[in-house]
Each structure stands twice: as C-alpha cells, then as structure tokens.
Amino acid sequence: MTKLLRAALLLFWAAALHAQEWQAATPESQGMDSAALAQLVEYGGNVRMDSLVVVRNGRIVAEAYYAPYRADMLHRINSSTKAVVGALTGIAIARGDMPATGTPALELLPHDDAGDPRWKAITLQHLLDMTSGIDWTEPLSDAVPKSLLELENSSDWQRYILGRGIRQAPGAGFDYNSGGSHLVAVALARKAGMPLERYAEEHLFRPIGIGTWRWRQDPQKFATGGAGLYMRTRDMARFGQLYLQGGEWNGRQVVPRDWVARAFSPQVDMPWPGYKYADYWWSLPARGAYMAVGFNRQVILVMPKLGVVAAFTGREHWRFEDVIAHIERAAKATAPLPPNAQAQEALAARIAAASTGKVTPPSAPAQLPVSRGTWKIDENRTGIGELTLDFSGVPSFHVKLRTRELGGELGLDGRFASATDTAGTLIATTARWSAPDTLEVDQRWPEEAGQMRYIVKFRGDDLEFTSINQFGVRSSARGTRVR
C-alpha cells in the first residue's frame, strides 16, 4: 500500500468513524467496485455536486466533498425535507399524536381561512401523496414556481395555502405542491403540542444519532414542511439507512415498519413514465430505487435490493437514471470482492482532488489595472450597490448589497477563501484573471447551495460589472469609481 493510499484511507476512515455509529469499509469488502465508485465521484464533479456519501451493508464505502463544501458543514436539503415530515407523520400516528391518514385535513388545522368548500374532501393522505387537487403552480422543471414564490412572500403561510381554490377533485392525480406538505408540518406541531423541531429531535433525530441540524421557520414560527431543513450529508444517508432497515435503528423501531413499506409500495403515478410517488418519496420501482428529492438534487437514494443507500447534495439537476446506473455498476456482488489496492488508491486520489478543487497557478497581468478602488454599481439584479477591490496586499474584495455586506480574500491562488457575511452566512470565493483587464470571481454559499459569478472588466477609472447566478441569469451594469 502506497503512502498516498494509506494517508487518504486513514483520513477517510477517521472522518467516517467520527460520525456516531457509522463505520467505514473498503468498497471491495462490501462487494463494491472502487473503480466504478471513482467514476461516480468524477461524475459528481462534472454535474456540480457538493457532496456524496455511499453506504452498503451499513458501511460507508465512498464519501466525497467538493470544494468549498466540507464534511462538517450543514447543507440545505430543499424538498427532501418533505420525506422527513412524512416519517414524522408515521411516527406521530403510531404514537397517537396524529389521527389516521384518512382524516380530513381541515380537522387537523384551524380552517376559517379555507375559502373553497371542496377543501372538506382533502385528507391527510392526499397531502402526503400530492393528490390534494389544490390550485397550485409549482412545476417540477425550471419553469417559475409561481405559487411557491407567492407563499414565500406571504405574511401568513397557512392562510395563503388554505385560501387557494381547488383545481381538480382530491385524489384525481398527482400535482406537486409544497404548500400541502407545509400544512402537514403545521398540523403535526399543533397535534403534538410542541414545535416540530423538538418533536423531530426526540422521536427521530436523536434515536438515530443525528445531532447537528437546522430547520427554517415560517412567519408564524412553524418549521417549514416543504423545504427548509439543513443536514450534514452523512446524516442524510443515516435517514436513508433507517428506511433501508425498515425503520429500525439499533433494535429500536423508530419509524413504523408498515409506514416505511408504504414508501416502497407507491401507488401514485408521476408525470414521467415509470416514476411513482408515496408519502413524499419518489421512486423508480423497475430500478429498485426510492428517493427523497430536493431542488437541485439534494437526494437520499435507497436501493433495498442492493443494500445501498446514497446521499447527494449539489447545485444542478442531474439525471436520476445516471446516478442509479453508477450505483448498479459499482454493486458488483453481494459477497466481498478480491482486494484491489490500485483501484482503491485511484478512488482515494479522486476524492482528495474533489476536496481541494481545481487549483490553477497564481496568475496576474504584468501590470494590474488598479491597485485599490471603490466603485458605485448601477442598479442590477444582484443587488450589489458598491464594490471595493484591493490588490495592495492580500487580494480582497468588499461588496454592499441592499440588506447586508460581505467581503474577504479573493482566493487568487486558485483555492477557495472562506468568510462570513454580516448575516452570518458562510461564503467561499475564488478568482482569476481571464484577461489583463478582466477579473472573474466565483462566489459560493456552500450550506445554501448558492453560487454567483462576477465578471469585472476595467475600463479606465470605471468598470463593467456582470453577475451570473446559478441558474444562468445574467445581469450587467456600469461601475463608476468613487474613490
């Protein structure tokens, strides 16, 4: 075993063992192919993943964190939050804290705000299966999620949701709706008589060893049920492992076994051939794949026939079928494979490269266009009103937005430099000179799955400022030097 492989594996095993009760193992010892897992790690880098964890037989066999994201960071899991709310619903029903799934939704909530009498036909199960029929626009595509944006801007989320009309008969068909899952979260908190976060900690997170997490709240201080949960990637995998084990953890039945079985026996057809839905879980039954799915692919993948769980975070919509195929190729046998030190070393090297990012040699124009300066930026979609750049010492930046300020090192050495903004949000920045008069800045909010690119073209005392968000929306403005 080479020194590189030994060092990489020691770091990997130490990181995995740091997570309570998790154990790491070489892929081959679990019937997994290291070379195929290395291809998965490479694929993750190509589709802008932030992290991935692959578990087989309860052992971590691959774990990668793409710079600037790190293992100790939380990550917003977007709509994978719904699967957690679904699990809590099953727990609450079994404990007697919630009534059965056939209960009308309005019996679980103060419903004076329900404006359409057809709301009376909506049951808890309709909300769990996205078949409520509520008039809601939240397409599973890059189209504008009009209703979700209106909900975010509402001062009372429950009132907004209950005020929607009914577009189709409850149970008639699938229609994605984060408002319905928020109502379930509110109902859970009300029926349990405690904040959902505390209920989750007592009855789900603590029993399976999840100790670090964060949950966003709506204006009325209810945990958001459609999205808003932040978790570490290992803990996402831990939740998936719980479902793989039929809801049992260390001999304790945390989620009722029959409730888990419901997610693996979906009945609701989704808009795409072969895809089905149940209790906030997506599935491709023909491939034996069941998933909690969040926007931009915050995914918990469970493949019971293969004994595999995988968790992914990122910033881009990759194809589910691609990742499932990578897992299938890696799971070569149910028994251990012969040791393969060369393939394990290649996997360790790929994981190490992901953690450092693509390092580019420090470069700068023979003569910098400016040593230091501050520019007022014309109105732009980014909301940046002022930009300060300083190359006189350690290259740094400072920007003023409408509601906060942020700054720090530029990371011109090719690595991400970390800092926090005035709101306490972690940011990471790297930059490069793409031309003698052009500075390109890549800025990320690792825990938020956010990213912005800035292109600064110097034009004498002034500059052209272009911003490009993670969805490719571009905004350009002029910057006038003020000092």
N, C-alpha and C positions, 0 to 999 in steps of 0.2 A: 504494500500500500504506500503510495507516494505521500510526501509531506503535505502537498496541496489537498489531496483527498482526505487525509487524516484530520487536518485542520478544519476543512469545510464540514466534514461529518460531525466533528466534535461541536462546532458551533450550532449545527442543525439539531443534533440530539439535545444539547443544552437548552436551546430555545423551546423545543417541543416539550421537554420534561418540565420546563418552567410553568407550563400550563397545567393546572391541577388535574391529576389523574390521567393526563394524556401520556402515552409512551410512543416513542419513535421506533421505526424499524427500517431496515434496508428494503427497498421495493421487492427485490428477488425473494426475500424471506417470506413475503406475503403473496407470492405468485404474480407480482407486478414487474413489468419490464422497465428498467431505468431509462433505456434509450427512448422508449415511447413517452415516458414522463418528461424527458428533456425536450421532446418535440412539443409537448403541451406547454411547457414553460416558455419556449420560444414563441409559440402561437400567442400566448398571453401578452407578450411584449408587443407583438405586431398589432393587436387589437386594443391596445391601451388599457389592459388590466392594471389594477393597483396591487392585487394580491391573489394568491390561490393557495388552498390547502387541500390535499388529497389524503383520505383516510381509508384503509382497508383492514377489515377484521379488528377495528378499534385501534389501529396503529397508524400514526402519521407516516406516510411514505414519501411525500413531497410537499414542500412548503416554500413559496417564493413571494417576495415583497419587492415591488418595482419602485425604484427611487422616484420621488422622495418619500413614498409611503413606507412605514416600518411596522414591525410586528406588534409593538406596544401601543400603536395608535388605534383609536376608535374609527369607524367608518360608517357613514350614513347608509342604511340598507334599503332606503326608499320603500317600495311596496312589499318587500319581503317582511316588513313589519306586520302585514296582514296575516301571514302564516302564524306568527307568534300570538296575535289576537285570536286566531282560530284555535290554537292549542289551549289558550286560557279559557276559551268558551267551553271546550270539552271538560277541562278541569272543574270549572265552576258548576256545570250541570251535574257532574258526578258528585260534587260536594254538596249539592242542594242550594248553591248560591245563585243559580240561574235556572229558570224553568226549561222545559224541553224545547227542541228546535222548531216544533210546530206552533209555538206560541206566537200570536200576532205581535209584530214589532211595537205597535203603539201601546201595548200593555207593559212594555219594558221602559217606557220613556214618558215624561210629561209631553202630551201631544196636542196642546192647544194650538200649536203652530201648524199642524197638518192641514193644509188648505184644500186637499182633494179627498173626497170621501173614499176613493178607491185604495187609499193607504190602509184601510182596515183589513184588506186581503193580504197584505205583505206579512210574511212570517220571518222569524229569525233565520230559518233555513234559506229563504230567498235571499236574505242579505249575505249569508255565508257563501252562497253559490253564484252571486252576481246575476240573479234572475228576478230581481225585485220589480223591474219594469219602470223604475223611476226615470223621469225625463232628465237625462244626464248626458253631457258631451265630454268624454274622456277617451278618445280613440287610442288603441294600442299601436300607435305609429308616431311619426314625427309631426303629425297634424296638431293644431293648437288645442290643448285640453281646456276648452272654454269654461266648463263648469268647475273644474278644479281651481282654475285661476280666480274665478269669482268667489269660490269658497275661501281661498287664501286671503282675499281682500275683505271678507265679511267680518263684522264685529261679533257675530254670534253664529258659530258654525252649525249648531243644531237647528236653530231657527231657519237658516238658509236651506239646509237639506230637507227639512220637513215641509218647507214652503214650495218645493218642486212639485210639478204635476206628475201624472202617471202616463208614460208613453205607450206601454203595452201591458197586457194582462200579466200579473205576477206569475212567474213560473213558465212563461211562454218561450223564453230563450235567454241566452247569455248577453249581457251588456255591461261592460266593465264600469265600475262605479266605486271610487274611493270614499264617497260620501256615506254609502251604506256601511262600510267597514268602520267608519268613524262612529256611526250610531251604535254599532255593536260594542265598541270600546267604551262609549259613554254609558250604555246600559249595564255593562259589566261592573264599572265603577260604582254606579248607583245601587245595583242589587247587592254587591259585595260590601257596600258601606265603607269603602276606603278607596284611595287613589289607585288606579290600575297599576301604576308603577310599583306600589307596595305589594299589591296582590301578586304581581308577576315575580317580585323578588322572593316572597315567602313560598309560593307554590310551584314555581318553575325555575327561575334562575339559580337561586341558592341550592336547591336539591341537585342540580346537575353541574354545579361548580362554576357558574358564570357570576363573577363578582364585580366586573367593571363594565358599565354601560351608561347610556344617557337616552332620555326619551323627551322629545319635544312636546309642548302643550298647546292647546288651542286658547283663544282669548278667555274662555271660562275656566281655564286651568285643568282641563281634562287631557290626558295623554292622547295624542293623535293616533287614530286607528288605521288610517290609510297609508301613512308613512310617518317617519319621524324618529324611529329607533336607531340608535348608534351602537354598534357592537364591534368587537375585535373579530378578525376573520376566523381565528381558531374557535371562538365561541359560536359563530355561525355554524361551523362544522359540528360543534358539540350539539347544537339543537338538531341538526340533521341526523346525527348519530342516535339521538334519543328516539327519533321516528323510525330509524332503521331497526332499533331494538324493541319496536312495538310499544314505545312509551315508557320502557323500564330503564332505570339507572341504578346500578349497584344494588339490585334486589328490591328497589322501591318502584312501585307503579306510579310514575309522576303524571303522565297523560294516560287516560283510559285506553286499553288495548283496542277496544272496539272503535274508539274515536280515531285512532291512528289508521285503522283499517279502512275507514271511510275515505280518507285522503288517497289511499292506494286502490280504491274501487270507484273511480269517478264516473258520474252519470251524465254530466252536463257537457254538451259539445261546444267547443270554442270555434272561432271563425275560420280556423285553418284545419285542413284535413289531418285527422289523426290526433289532434290535440283535444284534451278534455280538462274539466275543472271540477274541484270539490273542496269545500271548506278552505278557500284561499290558497289551494295548491294547484299548480299547472301540472299536466302530465302528458307524456307520450307513451301510452301503455304498450304499444307494439315494440318499443325500445326498452321497456322496463325502467323508465326514467320519470321521476317525480320531483317537482321543483317549487321552491319558494322563489318568486321572481320580483326584483325591484328595477325601476327605471335605470337605464344604462348598465344593466346586467350586474346587479347585486344579487347573486344567485346562491341558493343552497340546493344542491343536487343530491338526490338519494336514489341509488340503484340497488334495490334489495337482492335481486338475483345474483349480482356480482359481489355483494357485501361491501359496496363502495359508497362513501359519502365524500362530496367535494364542496368547497365554498369558494366563491369568487367575488371580488369587488372590482370596480373599474369605471370607465368613462365613455364607453362605446357599446353599441348594440352588436354583439357578435351572434353568429348563428348557433342556436342550441344544438342542432344536429352535429355541428363541427366538434364541439367540446365532448358531446356524448361519444362520438366516434373515437376521439383521442383516448377517452377513458376505456372504451371497449378494447382498443388495440393494446393498451397498457395491461389490462387484466387478462393475462395470457393463460393462467392456470389457477385452480383452487388450491393446489399444493405448492410448496416452495419451489422456486426455480433454482438452477445452479448459480452460485455467486458469480457476479460479473463486475469485478473491480474497475475495469476500464469504463464501462457504461455508467457506473456509479460516480466515477470521477468526472465524467462529462456532464452528468446531471448536476453535481455539486458546483462545477465551474459555471454552468448556465445560471444557476440560482445566485451565485456570487456576483455574476455580471449584472443580473437584474437589480440587485440591491445597491449597486454603485451607480447604475445608469450609464449612459454612453458618454464617456469622458472625451472631450475634444481638447486638443492642445491649446493652451492660452494663446490668444492672438489679438492683435490690436493694430490699427493703422499706424503707419510710420509717424504720422502727426495726428493727434486727436483733434477732432473738430471743435472741442471745447474742453476746458479743464473742470469748470464748475458753472452751473447756471440754474435759474428757475424760470419756468415758462408758464404762462396762463394759457389754458387749453380752452378753445371754443367749445360750446355746448356739444355733447356727444352722448351716445347711448351708454357708454361705460359709466358715465357719471363722474369722471375724473376732471377736476377743475384746475388743478395745478400739479406740475411735475418738477421735481428737483433732481438733478443728476450731479454726482461728484466723483471725479476721477483723480483728484489730487492726492488721495491716499488709497485706502481700500475702496475699490469702486462700489458706490452705493446709490440708492435712489430713495425718494420720498414722494408720495402722491397724496393729494387731498381729494376725497370723494364727498358726496353730499352728506353722508351720515358718519363717516369715520375717516381716519388717516392710517396709512401703512407705509412701511419702508424697511430698509435693511440692506444687506450686501446684495450685489447683483449676481454673484456666482459666475464671474467671468472666467474662472478656472475650469469650467465645464461641469462642475458639480453643483447640486442644489444647496443654496444657503437658506437656512431656516430662520424665521422670525415670527412674531405675532402682531396683529394689528390692534388698534385701540379697542376693538370689541372682544379681544382675547382669542381671535381665530388664528390658528396656525397657518402660516403661508410658507411656501418654498419657492425660491427664484433662481433661475439660471439665465445667462445671457451670452450673446456672441456678436461680434462684428461681422455682418454678412457682406459689407462693403465699407470703404473708407469713411463714408458719411452716413452709414446706416447701422443702427443698433437694434437687434431683435431680442426681446425679453420673453421668456416663458415663465409664467407665474401660476402656481397651483395651490389649491386649498385641499390638502390630502384627505382630511377627515370629511370634507364636504363633497368630494368627487368633483370639485370645480376646477376650471382651468381658463386662463386668459393668455393670449399672445399680444404683445405690443410691438409695433414696428415704428421706430423713431428715425426719421430722415432729417438730418440737419441741413438747413438752408440759410447759411449766413448766421445772423443772430436768431433767426426764427427756426421753426421745425414743422414737419408734417407728422402728425400723430395718428396712427391707425391701431385700432383694437379689434381682435377677433376672438369671439367666445368659443366655448367647447362645441357649440352646435354649428360653427362656421359663419355666424352672423358677423359681418364686418361693419365697422364704423370709422370714418376718417374725420379729422378736424385739424385746424391750424393751431400751432402753439406760438405765442408771442412772448419774447423774452422780457421779463420784468426786472431781473437783476442777475 
